Amino acid sequence: MELKEQLELIYHNAFENGYLSESKLTDNDRYIFYKFKEDIFYKVQVNHARSKYSDALLDQKGKKTALAKGAQCLICHENSQQKHNLETVNLTLKDHKYFIQLTPFPLYPKHFVVVDRAHQPMEVSPKRLSHLLSLLEQLPDYTVVSNSDRFNAGASILSHHHFQMIHKTDFPIFTAKERMHQSFENIQMSCLNFPIFALKLRTMEPERLTEMMGGLLDYWRGKDDENTFNIIARKNNGYFECYLIFRNPQFLTQPKELIYKSEGVGVIEVCGEGVFPTPTTRDLMGEIQKDGGEILHRIISSLNPIREDFADQFEEMISSLHLNMV
Ligand SMILES: [Zn+2]
């Protein structure tokens, strides 16, 4: 059976065996906010199901007894094998072994997690990007997203490499306009008009994409070893499109926004889709309903590690790429 069909099957089975339910998707409140300046529709969801899940994760933190025998963290393969209603699909991406499973509290339908078979630390690198692109070649209808490998900079579980995959989704960042553009041989790179510094790379050649990402990572990490990316990739009209969102742990949500969301801000949110936990009061819920787009925009802006001089930065990046590629 092809990978696509295997995924359809475990998705179907998950509803049959109670691992997923329609209410896990429909119980979330979803809102849309238009931002004229950027001409982008931002999205916000108040995710009640995930709020309960986060609480459950917190309870398990540090308690080794909650893990299956041989497992070193919550997403280790051994854990999924002992859950009777959680099915997994094994796959190999560029000679590297992974498995795919459904996330228990999805943000969207067909929301999967792709996990390294081995307990290897989270890694943002050209090698890992090549795995992600190889998956996209097999599943062109999916968008793949990766959290980062630095604490407090868009990371989730740092101890075990994984990324996420969502069927046919439209993140607000996909509609962001280009404010600067540069063409290289067989690859285009643009800097986006978005509240956090983000580059879009577009090419038909996945090898060029990983090479370019490697050059950009060297450049960015050369400035500070804590620098990293959140990554989004998809196939669009035959092209591979990769979004690199620049992250650094010194740039955090401002204290006044912590009442809406105190936990870290991950890759999906910096794509322009806020995921807020259930507010503690009715007033806070009202504020999110009314101003959720503004709140999300302020949060994403506060994470932006490159402020006024983005044009200079873009130029500097391009010249560093030229130097490396000559
Ligand atoms: Zn693990």
Boltz pocket constraint, residues with backbone or C-beta under 6 A from the ligand:
constraints:
  - pocket:
      binder: B
      contacts: [[A, 71], [A, 72], [A, 73], [A, 74], [A, 75], [A, 76], [A, 77], [A, 118], [A, 119], [A, 120], [A, 159], [A, 160]]
      max_distance: 6.0
